[in-house]
Amino acid sequence: MFLRNLLFLSMVTIGTLTLGFNLIPPRHGLPPTPSNPESYQVDQFQGTVKQVDASFQKSWSADNIQAALPADELALARRLSLGLMGTIPSLEEIRQLESQPAGERVNWWIDHILQDRRYSDYLAERMARAFVGTEDGPFIFFRRRKFVAWLSEQITKGVPYDQMVREVIATEGLWTEKPATNFITVTVQNDKQNQPDPVRLAGRVTRAFLGVRLDCAQCHDHPFAPWKQSDFEGFSAFFGQTHIGFQGVYDGPGEYVVEDRKKEVKRTVAPMVAFSRDLLPKDGTLREQMASWVTHKDNPYFARAAVNRVWALLCGQPLVTPVDNLETEAPIAPALKILADDFSSHNFDLSRLVRIIASTETYQKQSLSLLDSSGLAEKAWAQFPLTRLRPEQVAGSILQASSVATVNADSHLVTRLIRLGAQNDFIKRYGDSGEDEFDSRGGTIPQRLVMMNGKLVTERTGGGAFTATTRIQWLASEDPKAVELVFLAVLTRRPTPEESAFFEEKLQNPELSRGQEIQDLFWTLVNTTEFSWNH
């Protein structure tokens, strides 16, 4: 009996260890990220960067604005990570960053992010919010996850932005097999034989891809812009022949008919674009014609809308506010035009656009200009704008800060599933910002309570075999080192001498264990204003 029990216990132990080894395999550190520092010094690249910088410097000089000083490398690393991956750098990544040659670290970090799957996944989600919104849509006809995964795959492959948009607008097929068609199927109208809504599609195309609120002229002529009701109707008519059948989205016969409520009659509307009509091709289906026109390199709105949105992702604020409202009569920021021209002339390369924006003097400024007394520095982009983190950035940062190792696509499936579940639960409680991600709304009391007492923060700042607090307690036997590691993990910076002295004294509190004091320090930093803002 004893031997039988011993054999049983041995088998259970071996099975448990085997399962644990497979679920949480050992990590051997991040693989080195290849980088090409010379690519940032190419004349064409530097020429565009200098043009953008010069355009801002000209306006600063005209308004007598003193620009902020350059930000340090860790501040830029945090800024780039939040803007492009929705999270802060891990301790593991900070060590890798600081191992790079001085003067090449920021460029290396940009390349590191652009090669990370977190970047393509995050950018895909941000695009999807602009393209199809945050709604789940009609269950039978819409697969949002497939759409986001397809966008992420296109970004990973380096597919030009104009090609992606053309597929989104004009692709035929079943939404489960051709994920791009989910842009069409999200507008399915249950009360109209499950056919797509031309009005909603026209509104999405103009706002997401052109940065124009043409749908404001849906019921009447736009009161503040040159758009007429007929302009929007003509745009909607391009989707009048778009249908959904057993084989998915297809183009067939049909006309776009609207009801004139004033005259109480129905009338047929012909497809028509509101401007640059010479760019509209005559061949192809109506959707193919529209897709070609929207993404044409000479269509001034397409490149500008994309640049404005990517700038907003990196900086937290668009160059032109709101992000989807580039009106024809409004003055265009010189930097926007320079970047848009470079974007269209270089095959609508998103990676190049990111590299150029991140390399500008404007982007690399500190978030506080001590030399400016006018208070205009932030509005003039003479300093990096202070912006409140969006919910997914807060959640991503908490989850990463609580892990010494990098939580990315190479993490084990179980780790990623746990992270996804925890992030979704946190965002539900914290509040999702929805489609309007770049508004200036302030924080709320419930959000502060979620940060102070919520499940995610409580669990991740507490003790545990795999939490950063426990790992730091084990690895950093000296208090100054422990304080430094916590600051790096949470705030991506080292403590000031005053902060270090204060918290080192706290760690020596005889009433609490050292581990509990490290946990308290971690919780305190996560709940600081500095943690919840991009700067």
ZAKOL-552334 format. One line per 4 residues: number of its first residue (from 1); their letters; for each residue x negated, y negated, z negated of C-alpha. Coordinates in Angstrom, 2 decimals, padded with zeros to 5 digits, always signed. Each point is the difference from the previous one (the first is absolute). Layout:
<dotis>
NUM> A> X:Y:Z ~ ...;
</dotis>
This chain:
<dotis>
1> MFLR> +000.00:+000.00:+000.00 ~ -002.84:-002.37:-000.93 ~ -001.82:+000.67:+003.27 ~ +003.22:-000.49:+001.97;
5> NLLF> +000.59:-003.40:-001.65 ~ -003.63:-000.96:+000.52 ~ +000.26:+000.93:+003.69 ~ +003.22:-002.00:+000.33;
9> LSMV> -001.52:-003.08:-001.66 ~ -003.10:+000.29:+002.20 ~ +002.10:+000.14:+003.15 ~ +002.09:-003.01:-001.12;
13> TIGT> -003.17:-001.96:-000.78 ~ -001.62:+000.86:+003.33 ~ +003.22:-000.86:+001.84 ~ +000.31:-003.33:-001.81;
17> LTLG> -003.60:-000.93:+000.73 ~ +000.37:+001.00:+003.64 ~ +003.19:-002.03:+000.34 ~ -001.60:-002.98:-001.68;
21> FNLI> -003.06:+000.21:+002.22 ~ +002.19:+000.03:+003.11 ~ +002.33:-002.76:-001.16 ~ -002.75:-002.30:-001.21;
25> PPRH> -003.16:+000.85:+001.93 ~ -003.26:-001.64:-001.03 ~ -000.96:-003.23:+001.76 ~ -003.50:-000.72:+001.13;
29> GLPP> +000.38:-003.73:+000.46 ~ +001.08:-002.02:+003.00 ~ -001.65:+000.81:+003.31 ~ -002.04:-002.89:+001.41;
33> TPSN> +001.99:-002.33:+002.23 ~ -001.69:-000.79:+003.32 ~ -000.24:-003.67:+000.81 ~ -001.37:-002.16:+002.80;
37> PESY> -001.22:-003.31:-001.48 ~ -001.17:-001.21:+003.41 ~ +003.56:-000.05:+001.33 ~ +000.75:-002.94:-002.30;
41> QVDQ> -002.84:-001.99:+001.53 ~ +001.06:+000.35:+003.65 ~ +000.37:-003.42:+001.64 ~ +003.62:+000.53:+001.03;
45> FQGT> +000.97:+001.07:-003.52 ~ -001.89:-002.78:-001.76 ~ +001.27:-002.51:+002.55 ~ +003.62:+000.61:-000.97;
49> VKQV> -000.81:-000.02:-003.73 ~ -001.80:-003.34:+000.36 ~ +002.87:-001.48:+002.01 ~ +002.48:+000.94:-002.72;
53> DASF> -002.28:-001.41:-002.71 ~ -000.54:-003.22:+001.97 ~ +003.75:-000.50:+000.46 ~ +000.55:+000.10:-003.77;
57> QKSW> -003.05:-002.13:-000.79 ~ +001.29:-002.67:+002.39 ~ +003.29:-000.25:-001.89 ~ -001.79:-000.02:-003.37;
61> SADN> -002.19:-002.88:+001.11 ~ +002.98:-001.92:+001.35 ~ +001.85:+000.34:-003.32 ~ -003.13:-000.42:-002.16;
65> IQAA> +000.45:+003.42:-001.60 ~ -002.89:+001.66:-001.81 ~ +000.00:+003.73:+000.80 ~ -000.58:+002.69:-002.62;
69> LPAD> -003.30:+001.83:-000.35 ~ -000.49:+003.51:+001.47 ~ +001.46:+002.88:-002.02 ~ -002.28:+002.75:-001.28;
73> ELAL> -000.19:+003.45:+001.57 ~ +002.16:+001.81:-002.56 ~ +002.74:-002.63:+000.29 ~ +000.00:+000.48:+003.76;
77> ARRL> +000.05:+003.79:-000.37 ~ +003.07:-000.22:-002.25 ~ +001.67:-002.50:+002.32 ~ -000.57:+002.17:+003.06;
81> SLGL> +001.12:+003.18:-001.73 ~ +003.26:-001.54:-001.19 ~ +000.75:-001.52:+003.39 ~ -000.82:+003.05:+002.11;
85> MGTI> +000.57:+003.01:-002.28 ~ +002.36:-001.28:-002.68 ~ -002.36:+000.94:-002.82 ~ -003.20:-001.10:-001.71;
89> PSLE> -003.41:+001.65:+000.51 ~ -000.85:+002.97:-002.18 ~ -003.04:+000.11:-002.25 ~ -001.40:+002.58:+002.40;
93> EIRQ> +000.40:-002.41:+002.93 ~ -001.48:-002.92:-001.92 ~ -003.14:+002.03:-000.63 ~ -000.19:+000.90:+003.68;
97> LESQ> +000.53:-003.64:+001.01 ~ -002.75:-001.24:-002.30 ~ -002.40:+002.59:+001.40 ~ +000.13:-001.68:+003.42;
101> PAGE> -002.68:-002.51:+001.05 ~ +000.59:-003.55:-001.21 ~ +001.59:-002.12:+002.69 ~ +001.68:+002.98:+001.68;
105> RVNW> +002.38:+001.05:-002.78 ~ +003.12:-001.91:+001.03 ~ -000.25:+001.11:+003.63 ~ -000.64:+003.57:-001.14;
109> WIDH> +003.07:-000.20:-002.23 ~ +002.18:-001.20:+002.88 ~ -001.16:+002.94:+002.12 ~ +000.52:+002.36:-002.95;
113> ILQD> +003.63:-001.10:-000.30 ~ +000.70:+000.17:+003.72 ~ -001.19:+003.64:+000.05 ~ +002.10:+000.96:-003.03;
117> RRYS> +003.37:+001.65:+000.52 ~ +001.42:-002.17:-002.77 ~ -000.39:-002.97:+002.35 ~ +001.98:+001.52:+002.87;
121> DYLA> +002.68:+001.36:-002.35 ~ +000.37:-003.34:-001.76 ~ +000.04:-002.07:+003.19 ~ +002.52:+002.41:+001.52;
125> ERMA> +002.38:-000.52:-002.92 ~ -000.36:-003.78:+000.26 ~ +000.71:+000.17:+003.75 ~ +002.97:+002.27:-000.53;
129> RAFV> +001.56:-002.52:-002.36 ~ -000.15:-002.61:+002.73 ~ +001.09:+002.39:+002.77 ~ +002.82:+002.02:-001.62;
133> GTED> +000.39:-001.49:-003.48 ~ +000.09:+001.88:-003.27 ~ +003.38:+001.66:+000.39 ~ +000.36:+003.75:+000.39;
137> GPFI> +002.24:-000.48:+003.04 ~ +002.45:+002.59:+001.37 ~ -001.25:+003.33:-001.35 ~ +000.75:+002.10:+003.06;
141> FFRR> -001.57:-002.41:+002.48 ~ -002.85:-001.63:-001.92 ~ -003.24:+001.35:-001.46 ~ -001.88:-002.85:-001.66;
145> RKFV> -002.84:+002.18:-001.29 ~ -000.68:+001.33:+003.49 ~ -000.05:-003.54:+001.34 ~ -002.48:-001.17:-002.65;
149> AWLS> -002.17:+003.10:+000.51 ~ -000.03:-000.64:+003.76 ~ -001.05:-003.62:-000.51 ~ -002.77:+001.13:-002.35;
153> EQIT> -001.24:+002.50:+002.58 ~ -000.09:-002.70:+002.70 ~ -002.01:-002.30:-002.28 ~ -002.41:+002.81:-000.90;
157> KGVP> -000.58:+000.73:+003.67 ~ -000.62:-003.67:+000.76 ~ +002.93:-000.27:+002.42 ~ +000.33:-003.64:+001.15;
161> YDQM> +002.80:-001.90:-001.68 ~ +001.76:-000.89:+003.26 ~ +000.14:+003.67:+000.99 ~ +001.56:+000.91:-003.35;
165> VREV> +002.66:-002.68:+000.39 ~ +000.83:+001.02:+003.56 ~ +000.59:+003.57:-001.18 ~ +002.17:-001.20:-002.86;
169> IATE> +002.22:-002.05:+002.31 ~ +000.20:+002.23:+003.08 ~ -000.58:+003.68:-000.95 ~ +002.65:+002.60:+000.79;
173> GLWT> +000.57:+003.27:-001.81 ~ +001.10:+001.61:-003.24 ~ -000.85:-001.93:-003.16 ~ -001.47:+003.11:-001.65;
177> EKPA> -002.28:+000.74:+002.97 ~ -000.71:-003.56:+001.17 ~ -000.31:-001.95:-003.28 ~ -000.28:-003.35:+001.80;
181> TNFI> +003.70:+000.27:+000.95 ~ +000.96:-000.45:-003.66 ~ -000.31:-003.73:+000.69 ~ +003.13:+000.45:+002.15;
185> TVTV> +001.88:+002.58:-002.06 ~ -000.16:-001.98:-003.25 ~ +002.66:-002.27:+001.53 ~ +002.48:+002.80:+000.79;
189> QNDK> +003.60:-001.17:-000.50 ~ +002.25:+002.68:-001.46 ~ +003.11:-001.92:+001.04 ~ -001.12:-000.21:+003.64;
193> QNQP> -000.56:+003.63:+000.93 ~ -003.46:+000.05:-001.62 ~ -001.51:-002.36:+002.56 ~ -002.83:-002.46:-000.79;
197> DPVR> +000.79:-003.62:-000.78 ~ -001.40:-002.38:+002.66 ~ +000.42:-003.00:-002.31 ~ -002.07:+001.48:-002.81;
201> LAGR> -002.63:+001.24:+002.43 ~ -000.35:-003.42:+001.61 ~ -000.37:-001.58:-003.44 ~ -002.67:+002.52:-001.02;
205> VTRA> -001.99:-000.44:+003.20 ~ -000.04:-003.78:-000.14 ~ -000.85:-000.24:-003.70 ~ -002.46:+002.89:-000.35;
209> FLGV> -001.84:-000.27:+003.30 ~ +000.39:-003.65:+000.99 ~ +000.35:-001.76:-003.34 ~ +003.10:-001.79:+001.26;
213> RLDC> +003.37:-000.11:-001.75 ~ +002.00:+000.14:+003.19 ~ +002.76:+001.86:-001.85 ~ +000.85:-003.26:-001.77;
217> AQCH> +001.68:-000.89:+003.31 ~ +002.16:+003.12:-000.10 ~ +003.27:-001.84:-000.63 ~ -000.86:-003.55:+001.09;
221> DHPF> -002.85:-002.08:+001.36 ~ -002.93:-000.28:-002.44 ~ +000.31:-003.34:-001.85 ~ -003.76:-000.55:-000.48;
225> APWK> -001.60:+001.84:+002.93 ~ +000.46:+000.01:+003.78 ~ +001.63:+003.44:-000.01 ~ +003.53:+000.27:+001.35;
229> QSDF> +002.60:+002.65:-000.65 ~ -000.36:+001.05:+003.62 ~ -003.72:+000.64:-000.61 ~ +000.72:+002.54:-002.71;
233> EGFS> +002.78:+001.64:+001.97 ~ -002.29:+000.36:+003.01 ~ -002.64:+001.58:-002.21 ~ +002.50:+002.44:-001.53;
237> AFFG> +001.09:+001.02:+003.51 ~ -003.34:+001.77:+000.54 ~ +001.34:+002.69:-002.36 ~ +003.38:+000.24:+001.73;
241> QTHI> -001.08:+003.14:+001.86 ~ -001.57:+001.70:-003.04 ~ +001.89:+003.10:-001.12 ~ -000.34:+002.90:-002.43;
245> GFQG> +000.96:+003.53:+001.01 ~ -000.88:+003.62:-000.70 ~ -003.53:-000.54:+001.31 ~ -000.53:-003.16:-002.00;
249> VYDG> -000.47:-003.55:+001.21 ~ +000.36:-000.53:+003.74 ~ +000.68:-002.74:+002.52 ~ +003.07:+000.30:+002.20;
253> PGEY> +002.71:-002.03:+001.65 ~ +001.81:-002.69:-001.90 ~ +000.43:-003.72:-000.49 ~ -000.18:-002.24:-003.01;
257> VVED> +003.44:-001.42:-000.72 ~ +000.73:-002.64:-002.65 ~ +003.27:-001.32:-001.29 ~ +000.49:-003.74:+000.31;
261> RKKE> +002.02:-000.77:-003.09 ~ +000.77:-003.56:+001.06 ~ +001.47:+001.01:+003.35 ~ +001.13:+003.42:-001.26;
265> VKRT> -001.47:+001.73:+003.02 ~ -002.79:+002.49:+000.60 ~ -002.85:-000.84:+002.31 ~ -002.99:+001.87:+001.37;
269> VAPM> -003.45:-001.39:-000.81 ~ -002.98:+000.51:+002.29 ~ -003.46:+000.71:-001.51 ~ -002.01:-003.21:-000.27;
273> VAFS> -003.02:-001.20:-001.98 ~ -000.03:-003.45:-001.56 ~ -003.46:-001.08:+001.17 ~ -002.96:+001.06:+002.17;
277> RDLL> +002.36:+001.64:+002.49 ~ -002.77:+000.42:+002.54 ~ -001.55:+002.66:-002.28 ~ +003.05:+002.28:+000.22;
281> PKDG> -000.63:+002.95:+002.38 ~ +002.67:+001.18:+002.43 ~ -000.82:+003.69:-000.14 ~ +000.93:+002.57:-002.65;
285> TLRE> +002.91:+000.35:-002.37 ~ +001.30:-003.04:-001.82 ~ -001.83:+001.04:-003.16 ~ -003.23:+000.56:+001.93;
289> QMAS> +000.34:-003.44:+001.54 ~ +000.54:-001.55:-003.42 ~ -002.91:+001.94:-001.53 ~ -002.34:-001.22:+002.76;
293> WVTH> +001.19:-003.56:-000.40 ~ -000.26:-000.02:-003.81 ~ -003.55:+001.38:-000.02 ~ -001.31:-001.92:+003.02;
297> KDNP> -003.37:-001.61:-000.75 ~ +001.36:-003.34:+001.25 ~ +003.04:+000.10:-002.28 ~ -001.17:-002.52:-002.62;
301> YFAR> +002.23:+001.28:-002.77 ~ -001.06:+003.66:-000.03 ~ -003.65:-000.44:-001.00 ~ +000.78:-002.90:-002.35;
305> AAVN> +002.68:+001.99:-001.84 ~ -002.39:+002.93:-000.51 ~ -002.83:-002.27:-001.18 ~ +002.31:-001.84:-002.39;
309> RVWA> +001.14:+003.27:-001.57 ~ -003.51:+001.50:-000.32 ~ -001.22:-003.28:-001.51 ~ +002.85:+000.21:-002.51;
313> LLCG> -000.91:+003.57:-000.95 ~ -003.61:-001.00:-000.63 ~ +000.68:-003.30:-001.75 ~ +003.42:+000.57:-001.56;
317> QPLV> +001.40:-002.95:+001.97 ~ +000.45:-000.52:+003.75 ~ -001.61:-002.88:+001.87 ~ +003.50:-001.03:+001.07;
321> TPVD> +002.83:+000.46:-002.48 ~ +002.34:+001.88:+000.25 ~ -001.99:+002.77:+001.65 ~ +002.74:+000.68:+002.59;
325> NLET> +000.78:-003.59:+000.97 ~ -002.45:-001.42:+002.54 ~ +002.12:-002.68:+001.64 ~ -000.94:-001.45:+003.37;
329> EAPI> +000.06:-003.66:-001.09 ~ -001.88:+000.51:-003.26 ~ -003.73:-000.81:+000.03 ~ -002.12:+003.12:+000.32;
333> APAL> -002.94:+000.27:-002.39 ~ -003.22:-000.11:+002.06 ~ -001.29:+003.10:-001.82 ~ +003.12:+001.93:+000.99;
337> KILA> -000.49:-000.81:+003.67 ~ -003.73:+000.86:-000.11 ~ +000.65:+003.36:-001.64 ~ +002.93:+000.78:+002.30;
341> DDFS> -002.07:-000.74:+003.09 ~ -002.78:+002.28:-001.26 ~ +002.52:+002.72:-000.90 ~ +001.61:+000.03:+003.45;
345> SHNF> -003.32:-000.25:+001.86 ~ -001.42:+002.99:-001.92 ~ +002.69:+002.54:+000.78 ~ +002.12:-000.79:-003.08;
349> DLSR> -002.52:+001.74:-002.25 ~ +001.32:-000.07:-003.58 ~ -003.34:+001.03:-001.51 ~ -001.80:-002.85:+001.72;
353> LVRI> +002.66:-002.45:-001.18 ~ -000.42:+001.18:-003.60 ~ -003.80:-000.26:+000.22 ~ +000.15:-003.54:+001.38;
357> IAST> +002.47:-001.32:-002.60 ~ -001.94:+001.67:-002.83 ~ -003.26:-001.51:+001.30 ~ +001.21:-003.60:+000.06;
361> ETYQ> -001.27:-002.51:-002.50 ~ +003.61:-000.80:-000.86 ~ +000.82:+003.56:-001.04 ~ -003.18:+000.32:-002.04;
365> KQSL> +000.60:-003.12:-002.14 ~ +000.64:+000.14:-003.73 ~ +003.60:-000.43:-001.11 ~ -000.84:-003.17:-001.92;
369> SLLD> -001.62:-003.16:+001.36 ~ -001.61:-001.75:-002.97 ~ -001.05:-002.88:+002.26 ~ +003.49:-000.80:+001.28;
373> SSGL> +002.03:-002.54:-001.95 ~ +002.76:-000.50:+002.57 ~ +001.75:+003.32:-000.63 ~ +000.21:+000.58:+003.75;
377> AEKA> -002.77:+002.57:+000.31 ~ +002.22:+003.07:-000.15 ~ +002.56:-001.37:+002.48 ~ -002.81:-000.85:+002.42;
381> WAQF> -001.63:+003.44:-000.40 ~ -003.06:-001.62:-001.58 ~ +000.25:+002.65:-002.69 ~ +001.43:+003.52:-000.02;
385> PLTR> +003.68:-000.14:-001.00 ~ +001.05:+001.46:-003.31 ~ +002.80:+002.46:+000.71 ~ +001.96:+002.33:-002.24;
389> LRPE> -000.58:+003.67:+000.80 ~ +002.87:+001.81:+001.66 ~ +001.48:+002.97:-001.89 ~ -001.85:+002.66:+002.01;
393> QVAG> -003.29:-001.85:-000.58 ~ +000.61:-000.08:-003.76 ~ +000.84:+003.70:-000.07 ~ -002.93:+000.95:+002.24;
397> SILQ> -002.40:-002.02:-002.13 ~ +001.19:+001.56:-003.26 ~ -000.35:+003.49:+001.42 ~ -003.48:-000.67:+001.38;
401> ASSV> -001.26:-001.85:-003.08 ~ +000.95:+002.99:-002.13 ~ -002.21:+002.32:+002.05 ~ -003.78:-000.17:+000.18;
405> ATVN> +000.07:+001.94:+003.27 ~ +001.52:-001.48:+003.15 ~ +003.63:+000.95:+000.58 ~ +000.23:+000.31:+003.77;
409> ADSH> +001.00:+002.36:+002.81 ~ -002.87:+002.33:-000.98 ~ +001.39:+000.46:-003.51 ~ +001.68:+003.31:-000.66;
413> LVTR> +003.61:+000.36:+001.14 ~ +001.22:+000.31:-003.58 ~ -001.76:-003.23:-000.95 ~ +001.55:-001.82:+002.95;
417> LIRL> +003.48:+001.34:-000.71 ~ -000.22:-001.04:-003.65 ~ -001.22:-003.43:+001.09 ~ +002.83:-000.41:+002.52;
421> GAQN> +002.64:+000.99:-002.53 ~ -001.39:-002.32:-002.67 ~ -000.28:-002.89:+002.46 ~ +003.54:+000.40:+001.32;
425> DFIK> +001.41:+000.19:-003.52 ~ -001.92:-003.12:-001.05 ~ +001.13:-002.01:+003.06 ~ +003.62:+000.99:-000.63;
429> RYGD> -000.24:-001.37:-003.54 ~ -002.21:-002.97:+000.83 ~ +002.08:-001.04:+003.02 ~ -000.82:+000.34:+003.69;
433> SGED> -000.59:-003.26:+001.88 ~ +001.76:+001.44:+003.07 ~ -000.62:-001.37:+003.47 ~ -000.86:-003.54:-001.13;
437> EFDS> -003.40:+000.87:-001.40 ~ -001.58:-003.43:+000.14 ~ +002.51:-002.05:-001.95 ~ -001.16:-002.08:-002.95;
441> RGGT> +002.44:+001.32:-002.60 ~ -001.37:+000.14:-003.52 ~ -000.28:+002.91:-002.37 ~ +002.87:+001.05:-002.21;
445> IPQR> +000.33:+000.97:-003.65 ~ +001.01:+003.59:+000.89 ~ -003.17:+000.29:+002.09 ~ -002.13:-001.08:-002.94;
449> LVMM> +001.79:+002.52:-002.22 ~ -000.67:+002.77:+002.53 ~ -003.69:-000.93:-000.09 ~ -000.16:-000.16:-003.78;
453> NGKL> +002.19:+002.95:-000.92 ~ +000.63:+001.93:+003.21 ~ -000.76:+003.68:+000.50 ~ -002.72:-000.44:+002.60;
457> VTER> -002.11:-002.48:-001.96 ~ +000.50:+001.87:-003.28 ~ -001.04:+003.34:+001.48 ~ -002.89:-001.32:+002.09;
461> TGGG> -001.57:-002.11:-002.73 ~ +000.29:+002.74:-002.60 ~ -002.31:+002.88:-000.66 ~ -000.19:+003.05:+002.21;
465> AFTA> -002.63:+002.29:+001.45 ~ +000.03:-001.69:+003.39 ~ +000.75:-003.64:-000.84 ~ -002.58:-002.74:+000.41;
469> TTRI> +000.21:-000.92:-003.69 ~ -001.07:+003.48:-001.08 ~ -002.68:+000.29:+002.69 ~ -001.46:-003.38:-000.98;
473> QWLA> +000.03:+000.99:-003.66 ~ -001.98:+003.15:+000.84 ~ -002.40:-001.52:+002.53 ~ -000.75:-003.35:-001.67;
477> SEDP> -001.38:+000.65:-003.45 ~ -001.06:-003.64:-000.41 ~ +002.73:-002.58:-000.61 ~ -001.29:-002.66:+002.46;
481> KAVE> +000.03:+002.60:+002.78 ~ +003.50:+001.17:-000.91 ~ +001.36:-003.57:+000.08 ~ -001.68:-000.62:+003.36;
485> LVFL> +001.47:+003.16:+001.53 ~ +003.52:-000.82:-001.15 ~ -000.25:-003.51:+001.48 ~ -001.31:+001.40:+003.28;
489> AVLT> +002.71:+002.67:+000.13 ~ +002.89:-002.40:-000.69 ~ -001.07:-003.47:+001.16 ~ -002.81:+000.89:+002.47;
493> RRPT> -002.42:-002.30:-001.78 ~ -002.39:+000.05:-002.90 ~ +000.94:-001.70:-003.28 ~ -001.37:-003.40:-000.90;
497> PEES> -002.42:-000.06:-002.98 ~ +002.82:-001.35:-002.18 ~ +002.41:+002.74:+001.08 ~ -002.62:+002.68:-000.46;
501> AFFE> -000.90:-001.14:-003.51 ~ +003.66:-000.21:-001.03 ~ +000.97:+003.47:+001.20 ~ -003.22:+001.65:-001.19;
505> EKLQ> +000.91:-001.14:-003.47 ~ +003.49:+001.45:+000.46 ~ -001.45:+003.40:+000.91 ~ -001.71:+000.11:-003.39;
509> NPEL> +003.30:-000.34:-001.88 ~ -000.17:+002.61:-002.79 ~ +003.82:+000.25:-000.19 ~ +000.36:+001.43:+003.53;
513> SRGQ> -001.96:+002.61:+001.90 ~ -002.29:-001.15:+002.80 ~ +002.18:+001.82:+002.51 ~ +003.11:-001.86:-001.20;
517> EIQD> -001.80:-003.34:+000.24 ~ -001.03:+000.74:+003.60 ~ +003.60:+000.86:+000.79 ~ +001.16:-003.26:-001.59;
521> LFWT> -002.55:-001.95:+002.03 ~ +001.18:+001.73:+003.16 ~ +003.66:-000.80:-000.77 ~ -000.87:-003.62:-000.79;
525> LVNT> -001.80:-000.58:+003.30 ~ +002.76:+001.68:+002.03 ~ +002.47:-002.43:-001.57 ~ -002.02:-003.13:+000.71;
529> TEFS> +001.13:-002.53:+002.59 ~ -003.31:+000.55:+001.78 ~ +000.92:+003.62:+000.72 ~ +003.42:-000.85:+001.48;
533> WNH> -001.24:-002.63:+002.44 ~ -002.12:+000.01:+003.11 ~ -002.70:-002.63:-000.20;
</dotis>
